[in-house]
Amino acid sequence: MKFSNTFARLWSTPFGGIGGEEIYGMDIDLNGELVIGGVTTSGNTSGATCAPPSNGDFPLCAGAPGAFYQSALNGGSSSGFIAKMNSSGILTWSTYLGGSGGDQIDDILVNQKNLYITGYAVSSGDPTESGNSTTNGTLPIKKGGTYGTVNTTNAGNGDIYIARFDVFAENMIWGTIYGGPKLESPSCLGMDVNGNIYVGGYNKDGGLPIISTNSYFYSQANNPSGANPSNFNGFLMLANPQNTIEWVTLWGGSNAPTTYGTNEGVKALVSTNLGGNTLFAGGVAYSTDVDYPYYCNSPAYCFDEAFTNRANLPDAFMASFDMTLATGIKENVFSSGSLKVFPNPATDELTLIYNSSGFYGSQKIRIFNDIGQLVYSNEIKEHVEQQIKINTSSWARGMYLVEVELDNLKLHEKFVKQ
């Protein structure tokens, strides 16, 4: 459903077929289109009608030319799905995404040009099915660049699935499976200013392969002695913009419940670049402060210093991580000095100054209004210090975002049109 800024209902609709559907993640792209993901048990025999089927089929829509599109449940009784609706609630893209094992999508995140999904995968992957469809009961796997991390085998009872799509072309750029010998279940996504993607969730038995680089925090968690290998702990993972998984750690203690559904794990992630590149995580904790990774470096951050297990009832937890060393391509560089925008506020004309020396590709200039609509675009091939003048006399008043793309570097600056 959609509400106006005065909380008036603009539209609302059920979504699904004769089976069961649940939405676990949603986000909005720069065009104001809503992207949703979840799980369905409904089949489809009507094809991609892009309209509500009258026969109980799951609604499918093939999307843009070349978009990823899976037309059936692919051998399983359930499947993940991705769907996109425009600002009026019209379906513009809808596809199954899953194999024969019964997979699902647990969260969705959209930035300026990418759509990221993570989900629980029981199926294995197949790189031969890594184009824009999959039909042989496997999940689509795609390397997504020279250094992309790619795993095709489901190592346990359920693994982490991560995929990246072009949010406008809707084609798959990268997809991989990652996990240990038992069970992993992702629950949330986050992104930092360098374009790094973070995944958080649950892990059983502590068998998730750990990756530690750049002196990041890492933990084997889950009672490393192996005395209680059935516990569920949390995990955190970082995938950089080059589609490489470069940090994986467990998070938790040894007293987590042994039954799925009451897990110790990570349920929410958010990142900020204010005062440094900081990742915040939150979720559920059952273990005591004896073996939980409890770190109180200031009394202001200590809300429950006597952290105890209260008759098997959980506490919430919050944690912050300094990710200053996180690698990746900077996608947001506000007030960096590399891009100058003036006058600000602007009236009839705006001037952009930046230096493209040392870059190889053409420079792409885009300007978006405050609801994400593209109002200006230009491409320049000369690699010198640029001074671009743009006529803004007919533009509406409000806040605008300037984006200059130099190879893999993006510079941003905001201005106000009066």
VOGU-3710 file (C-alpha; in Angstrom, 3 decimals, decimal comma):
1> mkfsntfarl> 0,000/0,000/0,000  1,058/3,604/-0,551  0,319/6,719/1,503  0,813/10,389/0,704  2,928/12,683/2,865  -0,304/13,603/4,671  -0,974/9,884/5,337  -3,850/9,641/2,885  -4,060/6,188/1,334  -3,210/6,370/-2,380
11> wstpfggigg> -3,529/2,674/-3,243  -3,420/-0,746/-1,631  -3,681/-4,231/-3,087  -3,234/-7,901/-2,250  -0,411/-9,537/-4,207  -0,096/-13,235/-5,001  -1,896/-16,314/-6,248  -3,851/-19,275/-4,930  -0,936/-20,424/-2,744  0,762/-18,533/0,059
21> eeiygmdidl> 2,917/-15,416/-0,256  4,928/-13,345/2,202  6,924/-10,166/1,603  10,163/-9,987/3,601  11,927/-7,012/2,022  11,140/-3,825/0,093  12,856/-0,652/-1,099  12,284/2,232/-3,552  14,441/3,132/-6,582  15,258/6,590/-7,941
31> ngelviggvt> 12,169/6,524/-10,175  9,938/6,045/-7,167  9,207/2,432/-8,082  8,618/-0,029/-5,263  10,685/-3,240/-5,316  9,519/-6,153/-3,143  10,813/-9,646/-2,449  9,693/-12,675/-0,516  8,426/-16,226/-0,978  5,500/-17,801/-2,855
41> tsgntsgatc> 3,981/-21,244/-3,271  1,702/-20,189/-6,139  2,367/-21,488/-9,641  1,741/-19,802/-12,976  0,272/-21,142/-16,223  -0,886/-17,794/-17,650  2,552/-16,405/-18,485  3,814/-12,865/-18,052  0,572/-10,934/-18,322  1,699/-8,052/-16,067
51> appsngdfpl> -1,897/-8,050/-14,790  -3,701/-9,716/-11,889  -4,486/-13,293/-13,081  -8,061/-14,457/-12,623  -7,161/-18,142/-12,197  -5,120/-17,992/-8,981  -1,743/-17,807/-10,747  1,147/-15,861/-9,299  1,346/-12,534/-11,216  4,370/-12,432/-13,546
61> cagapgafyq> 5,777/-9,634/-15,722  8,862/-10,021/-17,920  10,105/-6,476/-17,297  12,564/-4,503/-19,406  14,176/-6,099/-22,513  16,932/-8,420/-21,254  15,621/-8,485/-17,688  16,074/-11,535/-15,490  12,920/-13,607/-15,800  12,087/-17,036/-14,358
71> salnggsssg> 8,675/-18,199/-15,495  8,015/-21,133/-13,145  8,631/-22,484/-9,644  11,638/-24,358/-11,101  11,030/-27,732/-9,486  10,295/-26,607/-5,941  7,086/-26,296/-3,977  8,023/-22,708/-3,137  10,289/-20,034/-4,553  11,616/-16,586/-3,884
81> fiakmnssgi> 10,261/-13,765/-6,010  11,103/-10,179/-6,981  8,467/-7,715/-8,169  8,488/-4,032/-9,066  5,555/-1,610/-9,163  5,573/1,955/-10,422  4,381/4,903/-8,366  0,784/4,216/-9,437  0,915/0,599/-8,266  1,175/-0,872/-11,794
91> ltwstylggs> 3,241/-4,067/-12,003  6,296/-3,523/-14,261  8,462/-6,559/-13,411  7,763/-9,782/-11,519  9,760/-13,009/-11,549  10,346/-16,152/-9,568  13,889/-16,529/-8,228  14,580/-19,982/-6,835  15,483/-23,592/-7,480  14,071/-26,982/-6,564
101> ggdqiddilv> 15,006/-26,761/-2,877  12,459/-24,169/-1,782  14,292/-20,833/-1,602  13,205/-17,391/-0,491  14,244/-13,737/-0,557  14,669/-12,208/2,891  15,670/-8,610/2,185  16,058/-6,100/-0,657  18,218/-2,989/-0,892  18,332/-0,434/-3,722
111> nqknlyitgy> 20,938/2,261/-4,308  21,311/4,623/-7,261  21,681/1,911/-9,889  21,804/-1,496/-8,189  19,256/-3,822/-6,650  20,661/-6,238/-4,066  18,840/-9,240/-2,667  19,742/-11,790/-0,028  17,879/-14,920/0,848  17,791/-18,396/2,276
121> avssgdptes> 18,955/-20,931/-0,321  18,426/-24,690/-0,155  19,058/-25,201/-3,877  22,537/-25,331/-5,377  23,641/-22,951/-8,090  24,593/-23,451/-11,704  26,810/-20,969/-13,566  25,515/-22,310/-16,901  22,118/-20,963/-15,854  23,556/-17,563/-14,974
131> gnsttngtlp> 22,013/-15,520/-17,752  18,626/-13,954/-17,339  16,643/-17,093/-16,567  17,013/-20,427/-14,803  15,062/-23,591/-15,586  16,950/-26,664/-14,343  16,094/-26,507/-10,655  19,145/-24,453/-9,679  19,733/-20,910/-8,498  21,324/-18,516/-11,027
141> ikkggtygtv> 25,033/-17,955/-10,340  27,065/-15,255/-12,049  30,643/-14,126/-11,496  30,008/-10,441/-12,110  33,554/-9,315/-12,862  37,143/-10,519/-12,818  37,386/-10,819/-9,042  33,841/-11,754/-8,116  33,299/-14,405/-5,438  31,355/-17,331/-6,887
151> nttnagngdi> 30,239/-20,462/-5,054  27,817/-22,883/-6,671  27,413/-25,672/-4,102  24,988/-25,508/-1,207  27,263/-26,630/1,621  24,594/-27,496/4,196  20,878/-27,528/4,948  20,521/-23,938/3,834  22,987/-21,246/2,753  23,185/-17,503/2,125
161> yiarfdvfae> 22,298/-16,354/-1,372  23,374/-12,884/-2,541  22,586/-11,391/-5,952  23,004/-8,010/-7,596  20,844/-6,654/-10,415  20,811/-3,480/-12,469  17,796/-1,808/-10,881  16,682/-0,207/-14,152  17,625/-2,860/-16,758  16,656/-5,588/-14,230
171> nmiwgtiygg> 19,382/-7,949/-15,514  21,543/-9,982/-13,132  25,109/-8,724/-12,583  26,321/-11,099/-9,854  24,980/-13,997/-7,836  26,585/-16,455/-5,414  25,905/-18,928/-2,592  27,904/-18,836/0,662  27,607/-21,054/3,723  28,842/-23,781/6,034
181> pklespsclg> 27,952/-27,451/6,623  24,727/-26,861/8,574  22,372/-23,900/8,169  22,597/-20,162/7,529  19,630/-17,833/7,179  20,152/-14,164/6,210  17,693/-11,597/7,482  18,920/-8,092/6,591  21,019/-5,968/4,230  22,932/-2,721/4,727
191> mdvngniyvg> 25,199/-0,524/2,606  27,948/1,967/3,407  29,158/5,060/1,525  31,816/3,020/-0,308  29,191/0,780/-1,875  30,020/-2,198/0,345  27,053/-4,492/1,019  26,549/-5,971/4,495  24,484/-9,079/5,225  23,348/-10,168/8,692
201> gynkdgglpi> 21,449/-13,188/9,924  21,665/-16,543/11,705  24,105/-19,452/11,636  23,857/-22,934/13,140  26,840/-24,852/14,589  29,536/-22,206/14,003  30,641/-23,824/10,750  30,332/-20,731/8,569  33,728/-20,082/6,874  35,286/-17,012/8,515
211> istnsyfysq> 37,054/-14,355/6,441  39,037/-11,647/8,241  40,875/-8,870/6,408  42,028/-5,338/7,275  42,123/-6,225/11,010  38,331/-6,321/11,221  36,660/-7,860/14,252  36,117/-11,565/13,806  34,837/-14,377/16,003  34,275/-18,115/15,692
221> annpsganps> 31,511/-17,628/18,323  29,114/-20,460/19,151  31,247/-22,040/21,875  34,505/-22,700/19,980  35,196/-25,759/22,168  32,314/-27,516/20,410  30,509/-28,420/23,644  27,153/-27,280/22,261  27,342/-27,315/18,451  23,580/-27,056/17,961
231> nfngflmlan> 23,309/-23,414/18,997  22,296/-20,624/16,651  24,493/-17,514/16,477  24,467/-14,423/14,330  26,762/-13,627/11,435  27,942/-10,518/9,596  29,267/-10,449/6,046  30,739/-7,780/3,740  30,698/-7,951/-0,074  32,558/-5,141/-1,834
241> pqntiewvtl> 31,473/-3,378/-5,076  33,770/-5,684/-7,052  31,450/-8,548/-6,011  33,997/-10,149/-3,673  33,128/-11,359/-0,172  35,948/-10,018/1,986  34,705/-10,210/5,601  32,645/-12,848/7,409  32,354/-13,207/11,191  30,090/-15,005/13,613
251> wggsnaptty> 28,449/-13,022/16,408  27,115/-14,433/19,674  27,821/-16,655/22,658  27,340/-20,247/23,751  23,901/-20,107/25,393  21,766/-19,542/22,329  18,673/-21,773/21,983  18,997/-24,999/20,033  15,692/-24,684/18,175  15,227/-22,690/14,988
261> gtnegvkalv> 12,873/-19,758/15,403  14,273/-18,563/18,751  17,719/-17,736/17,465  20,545/-15,542/18,594  21,264/-13,475/15,535  21,506/-10,205/13,593  18,181/-8,748/12,441  18,944/-5,121/11,434  21,859/-3,238/9,857  22,493/0,427/9,146
271> stnlggntlf> 25,629/2,352/8,156  26,734/5,978/8,414  29,751/7,987/7,285  29,309/10,700/9,931  32,570/10,745/11,891  33,894/7,716/9,993  32,561/4,651/8,259  30,496/2,969/10,997  28,301/-0,120/10,761  25,531/-0,600/13,340
281> aggvaystdv> 23,990/-4,012/13,980  21,058/-5,037/16,135  19,244/-8,220/16,953  18,572/-10,925/19,544  20,907/-12,201/22,288  20,431/-15,078/24,726  23,958/-15,681/26,024  25,301/-14,150/29,246  27,964/-11,498/29,451  30,469/-14,224/30,363
291> dypyycnspa> 30,963/-15,318/26,773  28,936/-12,845/24,697  31,098/-10,344/22,733  30,074/-7,579/25,110  32,254/-4,460/24,830  31,450/-1,286/26,721  34,069/1,368/26,008  32,008/4,193/27,512  29,300/4,252/30,224  27,112/6,180/27,797
301> ycfdeaftnr> 26,821/3,044/25,669  26,055/0,630/28,531  22,328/0,100/28,958  22,447/-3,359/30,558  25,889/-3,973/31,963  24,718/-6,985/33,969  23,841/-8,847/30,790  22,168/-12,063/31,926  20,030/-14,827/30,491  16,606/-14,349/32,064
311> anlpdafmas> 14,815/-17,713/32,096  15,628/-18,262/28,423  14,119/-14,917/27,436  16,195/-12,813/25,054  17,722/-9,374/25,306  18,054/-7,057/22,377  21,608/-6,158/21,441  23,231/-3,243/19,641  26,792/-3,096/18,336  28,840/-0,704/16,207
321> fdmtlatgik> 31,878/-1,512/14,086  34,517/0,835/12,693  34,674/-0,063/8,990  37,054/2,748/8,018  39,376/0,258/6,349  36,588/-1,197/4,234  37,704/-1,295/0,621  35,524/-0,506/-2,324  34,589/2,188/-4,775  33,260/5,322/-3,164
331> envfssgslk> 29,759/5,906/-4,456  28,951/8,906/-2,252  31,510/11,641/-1,671  29,655/14,635/-0,283  31,499/17,961/-0,062  34,709/16,219/-1,039  36,230/19,210/-2,822  36,557/17,079/-5,988  33,256/18,434/-7,310  32,304/22,087/-6,984
341> vfpnpatdel> 28,728/23,222/-7,579  27,826/26,927/-7,587  26,010/29,167/-7,051  24,131/27,435/-4,291  21,255/28,292/-4,151  21,006/28,556/-7,963  18,456/30,463/-10,025  18,948/30,471/-13,820  22,350/28,795/-14,233  24,434/26,193/-12,397
351> tliynssgfy> 28,194/25,659/-12,812  29,993/22,362/-12,166  33,786/22,165/-11,832  35,727/18,907/-11,526  39,008/17,444/-12,778  38,795/14,325/-14,969  42,539/14,045/-15,664  43,828/10,522/-15,055  40,505/8,856/-15,829  39,922/6,819/-18,971
361> gsqkirifnd> 36,231/6,456/-19,690  33,711/9,101/-20,618  32,292/11,215/-17,797  28,583/10,910/-17,097  26,767/13,816/-15,483  23,309/13,281/-14,035  21,094/15,514/-11,926  18,113/14,181/-9,966  15,302/16,089/-8,278  14,213/15,451/-4,680
371> igqlvysnei> 11,961/12,524/-5,637  14,700/10,773/-7,613  13,632/11,743/-11,151  16,408/12,353/-13,694  16,175/15,969/-14,892  19,533/16,336/-16,669  22,135/14,035/-18,224  25,253/14,584/-20,303  28,321/12,611/-21,376  31,758/14,173/-21,877
381> kehveqqiki> 34,872/12,499/-23,287  37,659/15,091/-22,796  39,863/14,368/-19,773  40,738/17,835/-18,458  39,493/20,125/-15,736  35,865/20,599/-16,642  33,664/23,640/-16,157  30,101/22,799/-17,143  27,334/25,399/-17,247  23,723/24,173/-17,060
391> ntsswargmy> 20,589/26,230/-17,699  18,260/25,705/-14,727  15,832/28,580/-15,376  12,882/26,273/-16,126  13,506/23,845/-13,250  11,131/23,664/-10,307  12,226/24,980/-6,936  13,657/22,432/-4,537  16,641/20,252/-3,661  18,677/18,522/-6,391
401> lveveldnlk> 21,469/15,947/-6,401  24,367/16,225/-8,868  26,183/13,004/-9,800  29,426/12,897/-11,793  30,647/9,401/-12,701  34,369/9,052/-13,496  35,166/5,439/-14,358  34,222/3,626/-11,121  34,275/6,772/-8,961  31,108/8,732/-8,281
411> lhekfvkq> 31,084/12,286/-6,962  27,962/13,825/-5,496  26,896/17,258/-4,388  23,544/18,808/-3,490  22,187/22,220/-4,390  18,967/24,200/-4,010  17,098/25,738/-6,954  15,289/28,943/-6,040
//
